[in-house]
Amino acid sequence: MSIVITGNPGVGKHTITEKIAGRLKLPVLDINATAKDSGLFEENGGTNDIDVKKLEKIIEQKISEKNIIVGHLAPYVLHKNQVEVMVVLRRNPYDLISVYRDRKYSERKIKENTGSEILGIIAHDATNQFHEKVFQINVSEKSISKTVDETLELILGNKSNEEIDWLELVSNNNDLEKFFSD
């Protein structure tokens, strides 16, 4: 069974995964790299669509006995029996705006991704599929080493889940239109 690190783009999945893989001496299976190497990305109006059924089959063949899987598509291409623990990294949507601008995302793509983070779509979908195996960590304002330590504590079963609600933050700041208007 695998350890899985997931979350929206820009939350630090790959950085944290590399550090944990090094500490635990485990191989990494990168879902996005696998999809790209398999020719599954299809350009669609500025975003990349992926045939998740095909990707699911490819991932199933690549999973080893014990590894770390990383990618925002994890909740959609894995099965409960393949996952030991799934950590959903979450990041303040206000912080993500600058990350996405640095990545040259379009305004539409910025809103889609920050909106997904605010609503907790990946966390919700992961919890619906993997239930008690899913844990969230708020990486906002934490150093990489602190996030790695907290993630390892979750993996080892020594830390409890964080409840993260960006919708309340955005609503209290009266910024719903900033993230959800056309």
N, C-alpha and C positions, 0 to 999 in steps of 0.2 A: 504494500500500500504506500501511497505517496503523500508527501507534504506538499500543499499547494499554497502559493502566494498569488493573490488576485487583487483587483481593484481597478478603478478607472485609470485611463492614461494620465501620467504625470504625478502619480502618488509615490513613486519610488520602488515599484515592484522589482525591477531588474537589479537595482543597486542593493536592495535588502537581500534578495535571493542569492546574489553572488557572495555576499558576506556570510550568509548562513550556510550555503553549500560548502564554502571553504572551511568553516568551523566544524561542520558535521561530516565533512569529506564525502559528500554525496554528489552524483551527477545531476545536471540541470537539464530539464526538457522544456524548451521555450516554445509555447504554443504558436505565437506569431511567426517565429522563424520557421517552424514546421509548416505552417500554412503558406508562407512565402515560398519556401523551398519546394513545396508541392504544387505550386502554381494555382493556388486557390483564391488569391485576391482578385476581385473584379472591381474596377473603377466604376463608381456610380454617383455622378453628381458631386464630386469632391470628396467622397468617402469611399472606403473599400468595403465591399460586401464579400462575405465568405460563406461557402456552402458548409454549414456546421455539421451536417450528416457525414459528408466525405471526410472532414477534418476529424470528427469523432472516431471514425474507423482507422485513420492513419495514426492518431494518438494512441489508440488502444494497442496497436502493434509496437509502438515505440516505448511504452511504459515498461520500466524495469522493476525488479522486485522492490527496491527502495530508492527513491529519487525525489528531487524537488521539481515541481511543475510550476511554471510561471506564465501568467497571461490573463488578460481581462476576459477572455472567452472561456476560462476554466469552468464556470458554472454551467456552460452550455454544451461542453464536449466531453465531460467526465461523468462517471457513474459513482454512486455512493460507495460501492464496494472497492473502488480504486483509490479512495481517499482516506487517509488516516486523520488528517486535520487540514482545514482550509482557513487561511488567514486572509481577511479582506482588509487591505490598507485603505484608510480613508484620509482625506486631506481637505482642509478648509477651502471652499469654492472660491473665496476671494483670492487666496494664494494661487489657485490653479489658473486663474485668468492670466497672470503674468507668465506662468509656465507655458501655457498654450500660445500666447503671443510670441514668446521666444522661439517656439517651434513653428511659427508662421501659420498657425491654424487660421482658417477663415472665421469671421464673426459667427457665422452659422454653426460651425463645428465647435467653437468655444462654448456657445450657448447649449448645444446638445450635450457636450461632455460635462460642463458645470451643472447643468440641469439634472443629468443622470446622477452626479455625485450628491447634489442637494436632496434628491428624492431617494437616494440609497438603493438604486436599482440593482446593482451588482450584489450588494449585501443582501437585499431582499430575495433575489433569485437564488443566490447561494444557500441562504437559510431554508428556503422552500424545498430545495433539492437535497441538501446535505444535513439539515437539522442541527443536531448537537455537535457536529463536527466543525461548525463555522464559528469563527471568532473575529471580532473587529478590533482594529487598533487605529487610533487617531494619531497620525504622524505629524500633524501640524505642530510647528514650534519645537520639535524634538530633533535631536542630533541623529545622525545615521547610526552611531553606536548605541544610543539609547533605544532606538527603534529595533535594532537587531537584537539587543538584550531582551526587550519585551516580547518580541516575536519568538525567540528561543524559549522563553518562559511559558508562552502559550503552547508551543509544540511539546514541551516537556510536561504540560499539565499543571504548572505551578502558578498560573495567572488566570484571572477570570476575564470574561468578555467586557468590552467597553460598549456602552450604549451611545451612539452618535446620532445627533439630530441637527443637521444643517438647515432643515426647513424652518425650524423655530428661529434660528439665528437670522436667516435671510428675511423672514417675515417680521421679526422684531426690528430689523434695520429698515423695514419698508422698502425692500429691494426686489420684490418678486418680479416686477416688470423688467428689471435689469437683466435677469436671468431667463425669463420665460416669455418675453414679448417678441414679436417679429421685427 
